[in-house]
């Protein structure tokens, strides 16, 4: 992030990270560089540190699906262990990715989020 900011500066309007740790790392790097205001930064997973950053206003948003994930994975695991077909409603891609819809998490709903990733 430091290299990108050094190269592109204020042209960076948003950072979309593939997980919350990367998003928080980008925020830390820009804060070390005294970037103000920070561009919009978004992550994935709704980890506990990300929820804190949402409340502090440094992270704009994150996404996750903690409420459905355990039940879907258990249902899929049991079906596969029993030699059954993948249950209806479970989307599996390339024989090893399970796709679930994500839920948007912002400062407005962060306090009601159940997190699976500490």
Secondary structure, DSSP 8 states (H G I E B T S, - for coil): -HHHHHHHGGG--EEE-SSHHHHHHHHHHHHHTT-SS--EEE-SS--HHHHHHHHHTS--BEEE-HHHHHHHHHHHHHHHHTT----TT-EEETTTEEE---EEE-TTTGGG---S--
